[in-house]
Amino acid sequence: MEMLLSNGPEHRSVPERFIFPPEKRPGKEAASSVSLPVIDLRGGELHGDGHGEIVEQIVEAGKEFGFFQVINHGVADQVLDEMMAVAEEFFKIPIEDKAAYYSEDTSKNNRLFASTMYGKDGTYYWRDCLKLACYPVEETIHEWPEKPSNLKEVLAKFIVEARGVAMKLLKLICEGLGLKEDYFDGDLTGGQVLINVNYYAPCPDPSLTLGLPPHCDRNVITLLLPGTVSGLQIMHKGSWIGVESIRSALVVNFGHQLEIITNGLLKSVEHRAVTNSVASRTSIATFVMPAMDSRIEPAQSLIDERNPLLYKSFLFKDFLKIYNDASARRESVLEAFMIKN
């Protein structure tokens, strides 16, 4: 508990345990000026105005960036604002109220934790995190924190709507790639829906540490409510792109499973969180997961002479072990599942 940045005094220098080796520090380099695509989902309903253009934009963004932002996605501003407000409030409650949720057991789906070791080198990153299993709501809500008093009500509404956006996007992706509309229904999205509520305290020297190290997500698709303070960066053509928040937008990125299922057509891209010396930052990531026993493999209809089979077939639970052993780094993870010619 003493490691929680949200309850400690403001640091005047970066404690030794958070200082990364020089080759892994973010440094003071400027992020690339390239901007993420912003896709307006208004008209995304079947046969709506601009539907075909929206499908094309999503697929192209997935091929080029693996990330994009969506606006007019159907989640009301009030729902987003209330979710961010209750997330920020959680990290302000007294430490004694947080104690019941705190755990260093990484196997637990519902826990509050402080930092995490970066790989195997013993360095910690600059983040507090509340992790919760959230779906189906009626099966998970009893495990959610009792404080703030409105957290359960707000999260229950948010998670249903956020998952709905994710499933809508997957259907649009299916259309764009020529897959059956319901391809991702069932086991491929039938696992847990997890959220990470991330808190990044002001950092006295952002050049020495990271909020999150470079990684790719282990799931199918992720939706991020980024907050008003920037900090997310994605890798694009060898440079880090800083993602600037847009009012009411959700940031979408593809996990390893979507890249593998699409046989590499869509990309799971490394991203990281940098810190801020002036302001704290809160972000909320929603992860749509496959069922543990689901079989992951490239869709047969996406394999032909021009697009030969790239990945082996495997169970999702087996993927997770390798993902964790590889500290979530993209090349190390995918290499274990690629077919070697």
N, C-alpha and C positions, 0 to 999 in steps of 0.2 A: 504493500500500500504506500510505503514511503517513496516509491518511484513515480507515483502519479504526478505528472506535470501540472494537471489542473488544480491540484490542491497545494502545491508547494509555493514558496516565495518566487518572485521573478528572478531569474538567473542573470548575473552580471557578466558571467563568462560561461562557456560551454563546458560542462563536466567531462572529465576524461573519457568516461564510458561511452559518450555519444560522439566522440571525434573519430571520423572515418580515416582509414589509411589514405595517404595523399592521392593514390591512383583511383580511389573510389569517391572522392569528394566532388560535390557539384562545382566547386570553384566559383569564379566570378564571371564566367563567360555569359554573354548575352544569349537569350533564347532566340531561335530563328523567328523571322518576321512572318513566316507562312502562317495562314489562318486555317483553322478547322472549318470544314463545310458546315453550314447551318441549313437544316432542312425543315421546311414548313410542312407539317403533316396535315394541314387543312386540305381536304380533298383526297386524303389517303384512303377513304372508304371505297369499296369496290365500285367502279364505274363513275366515281366522283370526278369533278373537274380537276384536271392535272394529275390524276391517279398514276398514269403511266410515267410521267416525268418524275414523280416522287419515288417510284420503284427504281427507276434508273439512277437517281441521285444516291439512294441508299446503297445500291450495289457498287457504284463507282467509288463512293466514299469508303466502303469496306475494302475494296481492292487497293486504293491509294493510301489510305490512312489507318484503317482499322478503327477509326474514331470519327464521330461527328456529333453535332448538337442538334436537338430537335426542339422546335417551338410549335405552338398550337397542337400539342400532343394529347389534349383532353383532360389533363389533371389540372384542376382549378388552382389559381394563384393562392387562394385561401388555404387549400390543403398543403401546398408546398411551404407556405409561410409558417403555418402552424407546426409542420414537421420540423422545420429548421429551428423554430423558437423553442420547442420542447427539447430538441437535441442540445441546444446551447444551454438551456436551463439545467439539464441533467448534470453537466460537468461543473455547474456552480453549486450543487447541493453539498451540504457538509460531508466531510470525509467519513464520518460515522454512518451516514445514510448510504454511502456507497459500499461499505464494507461487506454487506451481504452478497453483493454481486461480483466482488473481486475474486479472481482465480488465476493462477498461473498454469492450470491444467489445459494444455492446448487441445485436448480431445473434446472439451466441453463446447457445445454450440452456443450456450448462453453464459456470457461472462464479461466482466470488465477487466481490462488488463492494461499494464503500463509498459510501453515499449515492447520490443522483442529483439532477440539477438539477430544480427545481420549475418546470415549464413553460419559459418563455423569459426569466424575470426573473433567472436566475442564482442563485437561492436553493437551498440543499441541505436535504434532510430527514434526520432523526436516526435512521439505520438502517444496519446492515450486513445484507447478504443473500447467501445461498447459493442460487442458482437451478439446478435440475437437471431435465432431461428424464428421465422415469422409467418410461415404459410404451411398448411391452411391455418387461418387465424384461430379458429375454434380449438385446434389441437395444440397451439403454441402460446396463446395469450396468457395462460396461467403462469408461464415462466418469465414473463416480462417484468421489469422493475415496477414497484408500486409508486415510486416517486420519480419525477413530478407526477402529481395526482392525475393529470390528463394525458399522460404518456400513452397508456393503453388505448384510449379512445382515438387519439390522433394517429398513432402508428397503425392501428387496425384499418383505418380508412386509407391511409397513404399506401400501405403495402399492397392492398388489393388493386388500387389504381395503377401503381407503378408496375406491378406484374402484368396488368392488362396492356400497358404500353409495350412492354417487352414482347408479349405474345403477338401483338399486332405487328410489330416490326419483323418478327420472325416469319409471319405469313407473307408480308411484303417481300422479304428476302426470297422465300420459296417461289413466289411469282416471278421475281427477277431472274432466278436461276433455273426455272423450269421444273421445280420440284412440286410434288403434291402439296396443296395448301396446308394440310394437316401433318406434314412430315415431322414437325417438331413437337406435336402433341404426344401425350403418353410418356414413356420412360425418359425420353431425351430432355424433357423439362419437368419431369415428375418427381424430382428430388426436392431437397429443401430450398426455400427462398431465404437467403441470409441477408442481413444488413450489417454493415460496419459503420457505426457512428464514430467518426474520427475527430479528435481534438488535437490541434497543433498549437502549442503555446508560443508566444513571442520568443524568438531565439536570438541571443546576443550576437552570434556570428553565423549567418546562414551558409557561409562558404565552407564550413567545417563538417557539417552534418546534413542529414536528410530526414524528412518526415517519413518517407517510404523509399526503399531502394528500387532500382530498375527491376521490373517484373512484368509478367503477363498473367492474366487472370486464369484460374483453373476451370472456370465454368463455361456456360454457353454464351450468355450475354449479360452485360452489366449496365445498369443505369446509375448515374451519379448526380445527386443534387449538390452542386459544388460550393454553394455559399457565395458571399460577395467578395471575399478575399481570395485572390488568385494564388495558386500553388501547384496545380497539376501541370506536368509537362509530359509530352509524348515524344518518342523517337521517330524522326522522319528523315530519311535519306542521310543518316549520320549526324543529324543535329537535333537538339531538343527544342520542341515547339512549346511555348507557354500558352496555355488555354485560358483565355479571358472569359469570365463569366458573363452570361447574358441573362437579363431578368426573365424569369419564368422558364428558362430553357433547362433541359436535361442533357447531360453528356452521355453518349452511348458508346460502348466499346465491345468488341468481340473477344470472347475467351478462346482458349486453346481448342475446346471441343468444336466450336463453330468452324475454325480453320481446318480442322481435321475432317469434319463431316463434309465440308465443301471442297475437299481434296486440294486445299491451298489456294482456292480462288479468292476467298476472303481472308483477311489477315488478323491475327492476334498480335498486337504491337506492344513493345515494352513501354512502360510509363513509370513515372516516379512522382513523389511529392517533395517540393522544396519548401523551406521554412521562410518565415518573415520576421524581420527584426522589430517591427513596429506593432503589428496586430496579431491577435490569435485568429485561427481559422478553424471552422467546423465544416465537415462535409459528410454526406450520407450516401454510401454505396449500396446498391441492391443487386444481389447476385442470384441469377436463376440457374439452378444446378440440375444435372441429370440425376436419376435414381442411381444409387450405389451399384446395383447389379445390372445397370443398362449397358448394352454393348455399343461401343462407339466405333464407327468405321466410315470411310468415305461413301457418300451416296453413289450407288451404282450408275445412275443416269448421268453423273458428272464425269465419268471415266470413259475415255475413248483414246484413239491413237494420238491425238494432239494433247490430251491430258491423261497421261498414264497414272496408274495407281501409285500414290506417294506414301500412304500410311497403312500400318498394320491395323488389324481388328483387335480390340481389347475391351476389358471391363473398366468402367469408370473408377471403381474402387482400387484397381491396380494402377491406374494412371496417377491417383493421388499420392501414392507412396513415392513414385519416382519424382513427381512434382515437388514434394517436400524435400526430398534428398538433394534435388538440384537447386534449392533455394529460389525456385520460381523463375530462373533465368531462361529466356526463350529458347536459345539454341540448344542448351543442355537438355531441356525437356523434350523438344520435338525430335532431336536426334535419336532418342531412345525408341521412338515410335515410327521413324521413317523406314521405308523399305530401301535397303542398300543394294544398288545394282552392281 
